[in-house]
């Protein structure tokens, strides 16, 4: 899967979210992890990569967040990402 296979609304929200972060809008860690997980699930599908070391806290947290979405379809992840961004006002 690739970003091109996601909805136009997903691509628009993704670009807006990245811009909000660049413009120093603050989001809490849980929000960032969930956004990352939905994005990865929508663009790549289930997480089949090897888990990073538990000592690499940031990478492990991101890996865990994505792995929790196993089985969620691309379309469902796309929809949930768009819904999340809309609720955040992005």
Protein Blocks (a to p, Z undefined) as FASTA:
>chain_A
ZZklpcfklmmmmmmmmmmmmnopacdfklmmmmmmmmmmmmnopafbdcddfklmmlmm
mmmmmmmmgoiafklmmmmmmmmmmmnoZZ
